[in-house]
């Protein structure tokens, strides 16, 4: 479970950095006040969901790799 914990912490930090940079860029070129908050949130959620799925797959592979290696070696 420690793999999942550390990878999720890294994902949260990278998501916050992604949101801050994206919100800064949108604020620089914004046309309406609502786009400053809503548009970065939508793209940040997409970034987070893809990252979370990748973390889940990596964690499952790491956790089940000893069993997979046993099956391959037999």
C-alpha positions in Angstrom: 0.0 0.0 0.0 2.9 2.3 0.4 3.4 2.5 -3.4 -0.2 3.7 -3.7 0.3 6.3 -0.9 3.5 7.8 -2.3 2.2 7.8 -5.9 -1.1 9.5 -4.9 0.9 12.2 -3.0 3.0 12.8 -6.1 -0.2 12.9 -8.2 -1.8 15.5 -5.8 1.3 17.7 -5.9 1.6 17.5 -9.7 -2.2 18.2 -10.0 -1.8 21.3 -7.8 1.1 22.5 -9.9 -0.8 21.8 -13.1 -3.8 23.8 -11.8 -1.7 26.7 -10.7 0.0 27.0 -14.0 -3.1 26.5 -16.0 -5.1 29.0 -13.9 -2.3 31.5 -14.4 -2.4 31.1 -18.1 -6.2 31.4 -18.3 -6.1 34.4 -16.0 -3.7 36.1 -18.3 -5.9 35.5 -21.4 -9.4 35.4 -19.7 -12.4 36.9 -21.3 -15.0 36.2 -18.6 -14.5 35.9 -14.8 -16.0 32.4 -14.6 -13.5 31.0 -17.1 -10.7 31.7 -14.7 -12.0 29.0 -12.2 -14.2 26.6 -14.3 -11.9 25.9 -17.3 -8.8 25.0 -15.3 -10.9 22.8 -12.9 -12.3 20.8 -15.9 -8.8 20.2 -17.4 -7.3 19.5 -13.9 -10.0 16.9 -13.2 -9.2 15.2 -16.5 -5.5 15.3 -15.6 -6.2 13.9 -12.2 -8.5 11.1 -13.3 -6.0 9.9 -16.0 -3.2 10.0 -13.4 -5.2 8.1 -10.9 -6.0 5.3 -13.3 -2.3 5.1 -14.2 -1.4 4.9 -10.5 -3.9 2.2 -9.9 -2.5 0.2 -12.8 1.0 0.6 -11.6 0.1 -0.4 -8.1 -1.7 -3.5 -9.3 1.2 -4.5 -11.4 3.7 -4.0 -8.6 1.5 -5.9 -6.1 0.8 -8.8 -8.4 4.2 -9.0 -10.0 5.5 -11.8 -7.7 2.5 -14.0 -8.6 2.9 -13.2 -12.3 6.6 -14.1 -12.2 5.8 -17.4 -10.4 3.3 -18.3 -13.1 5.7 -17.4 -15.9 8.6 -19.4 -14.4 6.5 -22.5 -13.9 
